Amino acid sequence: MKKDTTHHDHSVESHKACVSLVPIFNHLEDGQLDEIMGTTHSVSYQKHELIYHAGDESNALYIVNKGKVRIYRLSESGKEQLVRILNPGDFTGEMALFSESTHETYAEAMVNTKICMINRLDLQEFLMKYPSISLKILAEFSHRLDASEKQSSRFATEKVDTRIALFLVDYLDKEISGTDELTLPMSKKDLASYLGTTPETISRKFNELEDRGYIKQLTHKQIRIVDLDGLLFV
């Protein structure tokens, strides 16, 4: 269950900012946003605090208002597998929209984080009233399924060097800076968990890619892609 260190924030401005930030809601009109806002409440979490555990009842949609959240699974042996990282505007807990269930993953605040929550019954009512929300959620499901299948395929068929190279290329594509530089969205420990390897291997492979002239490590997290074509064929 959630720790006692959480506290509730009922500021209207916070709710409005949170709801209007989310891609599944930001296409709605102001009156519709106000309606959703009225059912939303905010909860703040400290860095490293668990928002929910695997096995907890899943009965709400969690929207990141401020901060960053890591979603991960634990294997039977206790090994962690990072699923994804949520930034402001991202959400989790969407399976609660369709049935009563329990969480299969863990959600942890990576920094001090503020979450907006909408309970399942309220959200189901909005889905019936505003079908466009359902379409937006289905689009996000499709995106996550595609990412999950791509990740599983790479685990099964690609060596670690290739997984790292493809991650860098994919992430560079998502950057809107228009440059050949990117900032890693997570620590090397989390990147290792996401790519199915160890932090030591990540550091070693980054150094190897740099020695081979494919990348330049500018800081601990900032990387310049020197040879994009070469990186594609690692």
C-alpha positions in Angstrom: 0.0 0.0 0.0 1.0 3.6 -0.4 3.2 5.2 2.3 1.9 7.8 4.8 4.3 10.4 3.4 1.8 11.2 0.5 -0.3 14.2 0.9 -3.2 15.6 -1.1 -3.3 18.8 -3.0 -6.7 20.1 -4.0 -5.6 23.3 -5.9 -7.8 24.0 -8.9 -4.8 25.3 -10.9 -2.9 22.1 -10.3 -5.8 19.9 -11.5 -6.4 22.1 -14.6 -2.7 22.0 -15.5 -2.6 18.3 -15.1 -5.8 17.4 -17.1 -5.0 19.8 -19.9 -1.5 18.5 -20.2 -2.5 14.9 -21.0 -2.8 14.0 -24.8 -5.9 11.9 -24.1 -7.7 15.0 -22.7 -6.0 18.1 -24.3 -8.3 18.0 -27.4 -11.4 18.6 -25.3 -13.2 21.9 -24.8 -12.7 24.0 -21.7 -16.1 22.9 -20.3 -15.3 19.3 -20.8 -11.9 19.7 -19.1 -13.6 21.4 -16.2 -15.9 18.5 -15.8 -13.0 16.0 -15.7 -11.1 18.3 -13.4 -13.9 18.1 -10.9 -13.3 14.4 -10.4 -9.5 14.6 -10.2 -7.4 14.7 -7.0 -3.6 15.1 -6.7 -1.2 13.2 -4.6 2.5 14.1 -4.1 5.2 11.5 -3.7 8.8 11.8 -2.5 11.8 10.6 -4.6 12.0 6.8 -4.6 8.5 6.4 -3.1 6.3 3.7 -4.6 3.1 4.9 -6.1 1.7 1.4 -6.3 3.0 -2.2 -6.0 2.4 -5.2 -8.1 -0.7 -6.9 -6.6 -2.3 -3.7 -5.4 -5.9 -3.1 -6.6 -5.9 -1.2 -9.9 -8.8 1.2 -9.7 -7.6 4.6 -11.0 -5.8 6.3 -13.9 -2.5 7.9 -12.7 -1.4 11.0 -14.7 2.0 12.5 -14.1 1.6 16.2 -13.4 5.2 17.0 -12.3 8.2 14.8 -11.9 9.1 11.5 -13.4 8.0 7.9 -12.7 9.6 4.5 -13.5 7.4 1.5 -14.3 9.0 -1.9 -13.7 8.4 -5.6 -13.1 10.2 -8.0 -10.8 10.9 -11.5 -12.0 10.4 -14.5 -9.6 14.2 -14.3 -8.9 13.8 -10.7 -8.0 15.5 -9.3 -11.1 14.1 -5.9 -12.1 12.9 -5.2 -15.7 12.2 -1.6 -16.5 9.1 -1.3 -18.7 9.0 2.5 -19.4 9.5 5.9 -17.8 6.7 8.4 -17.5 7.1 12.1 -17.9 4.6 15.0 -17.3 1.5 14.2 -19.4 2.1 10.5 -19.4 -0.2 8.1 -17.6 -0.4 4.6 -16.2 -3.1 2.4 -14.6 -5.2 2.4 -17.8 -6.1 -1.3 -17.4 -8.4 -0.2 -14.6 -10.7 1.3 -17.2 -11.9 -2.0 -18.5 -12.1 -4.4 -15.5 -11.4 -4.8 -11.8 -7.9 -6.0 -11.6 -4.5 -5.7 -9.8 -1.4 -4.0 -10.9 1.2 -6.3 -12.6 4.0 -3.7 -12.3 5.5 -1.3 -9.8 5.5 2.5 -10.2 8.2 4.5 -8.4 8.7 8.3 -8.3 12.2 9.0 -9.7 12.2 12.5 -8.3 9.6 14.4 -6.1 6.5 13.9 -8.2 2.9 15.0 -8.3 0.3 12.6 -9.7 -3.3 13.4 -10.7 -5.7 10.5 -10.1 -9.1 9.8 -11.6 -11.0 6.7 -10.3 -12.2 4.0 -12.6 -16.0 4.7 -12.4 -15.6 8.4 -13.1 -13.3 7.7 -16.1 -15.6 5.1 -17.5 -18.4 7.6 -17.4 -16.3 10.1 -19.4 -15.4 7.4 -22.0 -19.1 6.9 -22.6 -19.8 10.6 -22.8 -16.8 11.6 -24.9 -15.8 8.7 -27.2 -12.8 10.8 -28.6 -11.0 10.0 -25.3 -11.4 6.3 -26.0 -9.8 6.7 -29.4 -6.9 8.6 -27.8 -6.4 5.8 -25.3 -6.5 3.1 -28.0 -3.8 5.0 -29.9 -1.6 5.0 -26.8 -2.3 1.3 -26.3 -1.2 0.7 -29.9 2.0 2.7 -29.4 2.9 0.8 -26.2 2.2 -2.6 -27.7 4.4 -1.7 -30.7 7.2 -0.6 -28.3 6.8 -3.7 -26.2 6.9 -6.1 -29.2 10.0 -4.3 -30.6 11.7 -4.5 -27.2 10.9 -8.2 -26.8 12.2 -8.9 -30.4 15.4 -7.2 -29.7 16.0 -9.1 -26.5 15.5 -12.4 -28.4 17.5 -11.6 -31.5 20.0 -8.7 -31.0 23.3 -8.6 -29.2 23.7 -6.0 -26.5 25.8 -3.7 -28.8 22.9 -3.6 -31.3 20.3 -3.0 -28.6 22.2 0.0 -27.3 22.8 1.4 -30.8 19.2 1.1 -31.8 18.0 2.7 -28.6 20.3 5.7 -29.2 19.1 6.0 -32.8 15.4 5.6 -31.8 15.8 8.2 -29.1 17.6 10.7 -31.3 14.5 10.4 -33.7 12.3 11.5 -30.8 14.4 14.5 -29.9 12.9 17.8 -31.2 16.2 19.7 -31.0 17.1 19.0 -34.6 20.7 18.3 -33.6 22.9 15.2 -33.4 23.0 15.4 -29.6 20.7 13.7 -27.1 20.3 13.5 -23.4 19.7 10.0 -22.0 16.2 9.9 -20.5 17.3 7.7 -17.7 20.3 6.6 -15.6 22.7 3.9 -17.0 21.3 1.6 -14.3 17.8 2.0 -15.6 19.0 1.8 -19.2 20.6 -1.5 -18.4 17.4 -2.8 -16.9 15.4 -1.6 -19.9 17.8 -3.2 -22.4 18.3 -6.5 -20.4 22.0 -6.1 -19.4 24.1 -4.6 -16.6 25.2 -1.0 -15.8 28.8 -2.2 -16.2 28.1 -3.5 -19.7 26.3 -0.3 -20.6 29.4 1.8 -19.6 31.8 -0.5 -21.4 29.8 -0.6 -24.6 29.4 3.2 -24.6 33.2 3.5 -24.4 33.6 0.9 -27.2 31.1 2.8 -29.4 33.1 6.0 -28.7 36.4 4.3 -29.4 35.0 3.1 -32.8 34.0 6.7 -33.7 30.2 6.2 -33.6 29.4 8.5 -30.6 31.0 11.1 -28.3 30.2 11.1 -24.6 29.9 14.8 -23.7 28.7 14.4 -20.1 27.4 11.5 -18.0 24.1 11.6 -19.8 24.7 13.8 -22.9 25.8 12.1 -26.1 26.6 13.3 -29.6 25.9 10.9 -32.5 29.1 11.1 -34.7 28.3 8.4 -37.2 24.6 7.7 -37.5 24.9 5.3 -40.5 27.6 3.3 -38.7 25.5 3.1 -35.5 22.7 1.6 -37.6 24.8 -1.4 -38.5 26.5 -2.1 -35.2 
